[in-house]
Amino acid sequence: MRYNWKQTGFFMISLVMALTGAAGTAKADSLTEKEVKELTVFAAASLTETLTEIGSLYKEEAPDIKLIFNFDSSGTLKTQIQEGAVCDLFISAGQKQMNQLDIEADPAVNTEGLDLIDPATRQDLLENKVTLCVNEENRKGINSFEQLSGLLKTENILMGMGNSDVPVGQYTQKILDYYDLDEEELAGAGKISYGSNVKEVTTQILEGSVDCGVIYCTDAFSAGLTIVDYATAEMCGQVIYPAAVLKNTEFPDEAKAFLAFLETEEAMAVFEKVGFTPVKE
């Protein structure tokens, strides 16, 4: 067999160039991967839809940032942070969970003296509303908190609410107190169904496993549920969502930048279309 050395030489050169190019591409890809920073955001479950949408918008603003969201009840997120979970930015659905991580908060709330958030970055980001919701059937004809308080005392009715360690559950407890209703007594009578976060309560209402439930107006909007009443500040206080950067973050500047983006008109438009409002100074 005869070899065409010119062709063979050309083939070898082409092969070397291809391998060199592949190595260069791999190196470039590796560098690109290193340049992308993963920013982990712990956020209350009621922010799931809005932050997911805002996260997509932020890709255009900061293509070098990869947002990783962890959505759950604020109480669960606080515990995860306390136990050492990687978190760069925390957005809670209540002040209590943020205070429990803030060394500058009242020691009566931060009972363990935790110093995990940067107080200089802490801000009240959003306000939500606590609502009484039913699904489209509304088989018990529930139309207000006032009416519900009477039904809970006299009728066989099942109300969904959050556990005591999550903000929506704590707001509901205040509403029960406002109407002089004994939570323990109601639970013992089988009139309360608990959820570990607001999404679970929302699902209970949607599926009809409860007659009504207390959730945020934003979750009602996202799930297409009917709001029959709004709780007043007198009944349960304001529903404020504080946000803060964690002290041990590897990316403090990036976390602050994303928090600043959440206050822009573009991001606020996403929040406001589901019922959130910016906190006014």
DOKOLFI-707247 format. One record per residue (C-alpha): residue number from 1; residue in one letter; chain; x, y, z. Coordinates in pm, 1 decimal. Example, Ala and Ser with C-alpha at 12.3 -4.5 7.8 and 13.67 -1.06 7.14 Angstrom:
BEGIN
- 1, A, A, 1230.0, -450.0, 780.0
- 2, S, A, 1367.0, -106.0, 714.0
***
This chain:
BEGIN
- 1, M, A, 0.0, 0.0, 0.0
- 2, R, A, 126.0, 342.8, -88.6
- 3, Y, A, 80.7, 637.4, 144.6
- 4, N, A, 25.5, 986.7, 20.3
- 5, W, A, 251.5, 1167.9, 267.4
- 6, K, A, 116.7, 1505.9, 169.8
- 7, Q, A, -235.3, 1397.2, 251.4
- 8, T, A, -117.6, 1224.8, 570.6
- 9, G, A, 73.7, 1531.9, 679.6
- 10, F, A, -227.8, 1749.8, 613.1
- 11, F, A, -444.8, 1510.8, 813.9
- 12, M, A, -204.2, 1518.7, 1110.2
- 13, I, A, -187.0, 1895.3, 1109.9
- 14, S, A, -565.5, 1916.6, 1093.6
- 15, L, A, -593.7, 1671.5, 1382.2
- 16, V, A, -351.6, 1867.9, 1599.6
- 17, M, A, -534.9, 2190.0, 1521.2
- 18, A, A, -869.7, 2029.9, 1605.3
- 19, L, A, -740.1, 1894.9, 1934.9
- 20, T, A, -579.4, 2226.0, 2019.1
- 21, G, A, -901.9, 2406.6, 1935.2
- 22, A, A, -1106.0, 2165.1, 2145.8
- 23, A, A, -869.8, 2213.5, 2437.6
- 24, G, A, -894.6, 2588.6, 2394.9
- 25, T, A, -1272.7, 2572.6, 2384.7
- 26, A, A, -1281.2, 2351.2, 2694.3
- 27, K, A, -1051.1, 2594.8, 2870.9
- 28, A, A, -1270.8, 2886.9, 2768.6
- 29, D, A, -1581.1, 2702.5, 2885.9
- 30, S, A, -1407.9, 2626.7, 3214.2
- 31, L, A, -1320.9, 2990.9, 3259.3
- 32, T, A, -1677.9, 3090.3, 3175.7
- 33, E, A, -1810.4, 2850.4, 3437.9
- 34, K, A, -1574.7, 2995.7, 3698.2
- 35, E, A, -1685.7, 3349.0, 3614.6
- 36, V, A, -2051.0, 3267.7, 3680.9
- 37, K, A, -2133.4, 3318.8, 4048.2
- 38, E, A, -2411.2, 3125.7, 4219.9
- 39, L, A, -2620.6, 3348.3, 4443.6
- 40, T, A, -2844.6, 3155.5, 4683.1
- 41, V, A, -3164.3, 3331.3, 4788.5
- 42, F, A, -3380.7, 3195.7, 5071.1
- 43, A, A, -3731.8, 3336.7, 5033.6
- 44, A, A, -4076.1, 3286.0, 5184.8
- 45, A, A, -4295.3, 3041.9, 4991.7
- 46, S, A, -4540.3, 3319.8, 4903.7
- 47, L, A, -4269.9, 3474.5, 4683.8
- 48, T, A, -4227.4, 3165.9, 4464.7
- 49, E, A, -4400.0, 3289.8, 4148.8
- 50, T, A, -4283.4, 3650.4, 4162.7
- 51, L, A, -3917.6, 3585.0, 4240.8
- 52, T, A, -3900.5, 3311.8, 3977.4
- 53, E, A, -4020.3, 3563.9, 3717.9
- 54, I, A, -3790.8, 3836.5, 3847.3
- 55, G, A, -3502.1, 3591.1, 3840.7
- 56, S, A, -3554.6, 3548.4, 3465.9
- 57, L, A, -3547.1, 3925.2, 3420.5
- 58, Y, A, -3227.4, 3951.7, 3622.1
- 59, K, A, -3042.4, 3724.4, 3379.5
- 60, E, A, -3035.2, 4013.1, 3135.2
- 61, E, A, -2922.5, 4254.8, 3405.5
- 62, A, A, -2646.0, 4029.7, 3542.2
- 63, P, A, -2563.4, 3738.5, 3307.2
- 64, D, A, -2268.9, 3641.2, 3528.4
- 65, I, A, -2503.2, 3562.8, 3821.0
- 66, K, A, -2686.6, 3233.4, 3858.0
- 67, L, A, -2972.8, 3267.8, 4105.0
- 68, I, A, -3058.4, 2964.6, 4315.3
- 69, F, A, -3387.7, 2998.9, 4504.7
- 70, N, A, -3492.7, 2806.4, 4812.4
- 71, F, A, -3863.0, 2865.1, 4886.0
- 72, D, A, -4022.2, 2749.1, 5211.4
- 73, S, A, -4183.0, 2881.2, 5526.6
- 74, S, A, -3983.9, 3162.1, 5687.6
- 75, G, A, -3948.2, 2955.0, 6004.3
- 76, T, A, -3797.2, 2661.7, 5816.4
- 77, L, A, -3561.5, 2891.6, 5624.3
- 78, K, A, -3449.4, 3061.5, 5944.5
- 79, T, A, -3367.3, 2722.2, 6095.4
- 80, Q, A, -3173.5, 2615.2, 5785.5
- 81, I, A, -2968.5, 2936.6, 5796.3
- 82, Q, A, -2902.0, 2889.4, 6165.5
- 83, E, A, -2782.7, 2533.9, 6100.2
- 84, G, A, -2529.2, 2652.8, 5843.4
- 85, A, A, -2705.3, 2624.3, 5508.1
- 86, V, A, -2546.5, 2824.6, 5226.8
- 87, C, A, -2750.4, 3143.0, 5187.9
- 88, D, A, -2654.3, 3483.9, 5052.1
- 89, L, A, -2983.1, 3672.1, 5083.1
- 90, F, A, -3283.2, 3606.0, 5309.1
- 91, I, A, -3633.9, 3740.7, 5242.6
- 92, S, A, -3879.9, 3657.1, 5519.3
- 93, A, A, -4258.3, 3688.1, 5529.8
- 94, G, A, -4238.2, 3820.8, 5885.0
- 95, Q, A, -4015.5, 4035.0, 6104.7
- 96, K, A, -3985.5, 3768.4, 6375.2
- 97, Q, A, -3776.0, 3525.9, 6169.5
- 98, M, A, -3544.6, 3804.7, 6055.2
- 99, N, A, -3514.2, 3940.9, 6409.8
- 100, Q, A, -3411.6, 3596.6, 6531.8
- 101, L, A, -3100.8, 3623.2, 6311.5
- 102, D, A, -3024.5, 3991.3, 6379.8
- 103, I, A, -2789.2, 4075.3, 6666.6
- 104, E, A, -2933.9, 4428.0, 6674.9
- 105, A, A, -3289.8, 4302.4, 6729.2
- 106, D, A, -3466.4, 4285.6, 7064.3
- 107, P, A, -3300.7, 4010.9, 7276.3
- 108, A, A, -3650.3, 3903.5, 7376.3
- 109, V, A, -3695.0, 3789.4, 7013.7
- 110, N, A, -3336.2, 3698.0, 6925.5
- 111, T, A, -3316.7, 3479.5, 7234.0
- 112, E, A, -3011.0, 3287.3, 7110.5
- 113, G, A, -2805.6, 3596.7, 7034.2
- 114, L, A, -2762.2, 3500.7, 6668.7
- 115, D, A, -2553.1, 3735.2, 6454.2
- 116, L, A, -2607.6, 3601.1, 6102.6
- 117, I, A, -2740.9, 3890.7, 5893.3
- 118, D, A, -2578.4, 4219.1, 5802.6
- 119, P, A, -2797.2, 4481.8, 5976.6
- 120, A, A, -2669.9, 4752.1, 5741.8
- 121, T, A, -2837.8, 4575.1, 5448.7
- 122, R, A, -3166.6, 4499.2, 5623.3
- 123, Q, A, -3472.8, 4666.6, 5477.3
- 124, D, A, -3848.4, 4628.6, 5465.4
- 125, L, A, -3906.7, 4528.2, 5104.3
- 126, L, A, -4275.1, 4446.6, 5056.2
- 127, E, A, -4615.1, 4451.5, 5221.4
- 128, N, A, -4875.8, 4179.5, 5176.6
- 129, K, A, -5233.6, 4133.1, 5299.3
- 130, V, A, -5381.6, 3849.6, 5504.1
- 131, T, A, -5706.1, 3726.9, 5352.4
- 132, L, A, -5987.6, 3480.8, 5412.9
- 133, C, A, -6028.9, 3264.9, 5103.8
- 134, V, A, -6262.1, 2998.6, 4966.1
- 135, N, A, -6265.5, 2797.9, 4644.4
- 136, E, A, -6528.4, 2847.0, 4373.9
- 137, E, A, -6777.4, 2611.6, 4542.3
- 138, N, A, -6774.0, 2785.7, 4882.1
- 139, R, A, -7003.9, 2515.4, 5014.5
- 140, K, A, -7044.6, 2682.7, 5355.0
- 141, G, A, -7127.8, 3024.9, 5212.4
- 142, I, A, -6846.7, 3196.3, 5402.5
- 143, N, A, -6829.2, 3569.9, 5339.4
- 144, S, A, -6623.8, 3739.6, 5615.8
- 145, F, A, -6397.6, 3690.4, 5915.1
- 146, E, A, -6682.7, 3809.0, 6137.6
- 147, Q, A, -6918.2, 3543.5, 6002.8
- 148, L, A, -6646.3, 3275.8, 6020.3
- 149, S, A, -6586.9, 3348.1, 6388.3
- 150, G, A, -6951.9, 3267.9, 6456.4
- 151, L, A, -6947.9, 2955.7, 6241.4
- 152, L, A, -6639.9, 2821.7, 6417.7
- 153, K, A, -6824.4, 2849.4, 6748.0
- 154, T, A, -7144.9, 2683.0, 6636.1
- 155, E, A, -7104.8, 2487.5, 6312.3
- 156, N, A, -6912.9, 2187.2, 6183.3
- 157, I, A, -6659.0, 2374.5, 5973.5
- 158, L, A, -6293.5, 2322.5, 5881.6
- 159, M, A, -6053.1, 2614.7, 5843.3
- 160, G, A, -5701.8, 2592.3, 5698.7
- 161, M, A, -5418.7, 2787.3, 5861.3
- 162, G, A, -5040.0, 2781.0, 5884.7
- 163, N, A, -4846.6, 2623.5, 6168.1
- 164, S, A, -4746.4, 2843.9, 6460.3
- 165, D, A, -4384.3, 2862.9, 6341.5
- 166, V, A, -4468.4, 3028.4, 6008.2
- 167, P, A, -4574.2, 3391.9, 5963.1
- 168, V, A, -4913.3, 3321.5, 5801.8
- 169, G, A, -4996.3, 3096.4, 6096.7
- 170, Q, A, -4886.9, 3362.7, 6344.3
- 171, Y, A, -5104.2, 3623.5, 6172.1
- 172, T, A, -5398.3, 3380.0, 6185.4
- 173, Q, A, -5342.8, 3324.5, 6557.1
- 174, K, A, -5373.9, 3700.0, 6609.9
- 175, I, A, -5701.6, 3698.8, 6416.1
- 176, L, A, -5835.6, 3416.9, 6632.0
- 177, D, A, -5738.0, 3612.3, 6942.9
- 178, Y, A, -5909.0, 3920.2, 6801.0
- 179, Y, A, -6236.9, 3725.8, 6784.4
- 180, D, A, -6179.9, 3558.3, 7123.8
- 181, L, A, -6147.2, 3214.6, 6964.6
- 182, D, A, -5946.6, 2943.2, 7141.0
- 183, E, A, -5714.2, 2785.0, 6884.0
- 184, E, A, -5641.4, 2477.8, 7097.5
- 185, E, A, -6010.3, 2418.6, 7154.6
- 186, L, A, -6089.7, 2455.6, 6784.2
- 187, A, A, -5806.8, 2222.1, 6684.4
- 188, G, A, -5924.6, 1966.8, 6939.8
- 189, A, A, -6273.0, 1983.0, 6791.5
- 190, G, A, -6132.4, 1909.5, 6444.4
- 191, K, A, -6208.9, 2256.5, 6309.6
- 192, I, A, -5853.9, 2351.0, 6208.7
- 193, S, A, -5630.7, 2194.1, 5943.6
- 194, Y, A, -5266.7, 2303.2, 5955.6
- 195, G, A, -5015.8, 2358.7, 5676.4
- 196, S, A, -4637.7, 2379.8, 5708.9
- 197, N, A, -4631.9, 2687.6, 5483.7
- 198, V, A, -4874.7, 2913.8, 5301.9
- 199, K, A, -4859.7, 2705.5, 4982.2
- 200, E, A, -4990.8, 2400.8, 5168.5
- 201, V, A, -5283.7, 2599.2, 5307.7
- 202, T, A, -5352.4, 2738.0, 4959.7
- 203, T, A, -5361.1, 2384.9, 4818.3
- 204, Q, A, -5603.2, 2272.2, 5090.4
- 205, I, A, -5844.1, 2551.1, 4995.4
- 206, L, A, -5804.5, 2490.6, 4623.3
- 207, E, A, -5868.0, 2116.6, 4653.5
- 208, G, A, -6164.3, 2164.1, 4888.2
- 209, S, A, -6014.9, 1965.2, 5176.6
- 210, V, A, -6103.8, 2264.7, 5396.9
- 211, D, A, -6405.3, 2497.8, 5384.8
- 212, C, A, -6190.5, 2810.3, 5395.0
- 213, G, A, -5840.9, 2921.5, 5483.4
- 214, V, A, -5629.4, 3217.0, 5583.3
- 215, I, A, -5356.3, 3298.6, 5330.1
- 216, Y, A, -5193.5, 3600.6, 5168.8
- 217, C, A, -5371.2, 3786.5, 4891.6
- 218, T, A, -5076.0, 3714.9, 4660.8
- 219, D, A, -5120.8, 3338.9, 4698.8
- 220, A, A, -5494.5, 3373.5, 4644.4
- 221, F, A, -5424.9, 3562.6, 4321.4
- 222, S, A, -5173.9, 3305.3, 4196.3
- 223, A, A, -5409.1, 3014.2, 4274.1
- 224, G, A, -5724.2, 3181.0, 4139.8
- 225, L, A, -5902.8, 3161.1, 4475.2
- 226, T, A, -6185.9, 3386.0, 4587.5
- 227, I, A, -6101.9, 3639.6, 4857.6
- 228, V, A, -6404.8, 3702.1, 5078.2
- 229, D, A, -6240.7, 3929.5, 5336.5
- 230, Y, A, -5920.0, 4112.5, 5423.4
- 231, A, A, -5773.6, 4125.1, 5774.3
- 232, T, A, -5712.9, 4475.6, 5903.4
- 233, A, A, -5395.2, 4595.6, 6074.4
- 234, E, A, -5598.7, 4605.0, 6396.6
- 235, M, A, -5668.5, 4233.3, 6361.2
- 236, C, A, -5317.9, 4103.9, 6291.9
- 237, G, A, -5079.6, 4394.0, 6228.3
- 238, Q, A, -4900.0, 4477.2, 5903.8
- 239, V, A, -4759.7, 4197.1, 5690.3
- 240, I, A, -4409.1, 4318.7, 5614.9
- 241, Y, A, -4142.8, 4123.3, 5423.2
- 242, P, A, -3792.2, 4218.5, 5542.6
- 243, A, A, -3480.1, 4129.4, 5343.7
- 244, A, A, -3113.5, 4118.1, 5439.6
- 245, V, A, -2777.1, 3995.0, 5314.9
- 246, L, A, -2611.2, 3723.8, 5522.9
- 247, K, A, -2285.7, 3807.9, 5699.2
- 248, N, A, -2106.7, 3494.6, 5579.4
- 249, T, A, -2192.1, 3535.2, 5211.5
- 250, E, A, -1907.2, 3490.5, 4964.4
- 251, F, A, -2071.1, 3745.1, 4735.0
- 252, P, A, -2179.1, 4047.2, 4943.8
- 253, D, A, -2167.4, 4293.3, 4654.2
- 254, E, A, -2364.8, 4063.4, 4425.0
- 255, A, A, -2625.1, 3996.4, 4695.4
- 256, K, A, -2663.4, 4370.0, 4758.2
- 257, A, A, -2697.0, 4430.6, 4384.1
- 258, F, A, -2979.5, 4176.8, 4351.4
- 259, L, A, -3154.0, 4322.6, 4655.5
- 260, A, A, -3129.5, 4667.0, 4493.6
- 261, F, A, -3276.7, 4524.0, 4172.1
- 262, L, A, -3579.3, 4400.2, 4368.4
- 263, E, A, -3660.2, 4764.4, 4444.7
- 264, T, A, -3653.6, 4877.2, 4082.2
- 265, E, A, -3970.2, 4966.2, 3892.6
- 266, E, A, -3922.1, 4659.3, 3672.1
- 267, A, A, -3916.5, 4418.9, 3966.5
- 268, M, A, -4185.1, 4600.8, 4163.1
- 269, A, A, -4419.5, 4574.7, 3864.8
- 270, V, A, -4396.7, 4195.0, 3898.0
- 271, F, A, -4464.8, 4210.2, 4271.5
- 272, E, A, -4752.6, 4454.3, 4238.8
- 273, K, A, -4943.5, 4260.9, 3973.7
- 274, V, A, -5009.6, 3981.1, 4225.3
- 275, G, A, -5097.7, 4210.5, 4516.2
- 276, F, A, -4772.5, 4305.1, 4687.4
- 277, T, A, -4705.8, 4671.6, 4756.0
- 278, P, A, -4373.0, 4843.3, 4823.0
- 279, V, A, -4318.3, 4950.7, 5182.5
- 280, K, A, -4342.1, 5325.9, 5204.9
- 281, E, A, -4083.5, 5509.1, 5413.1
***
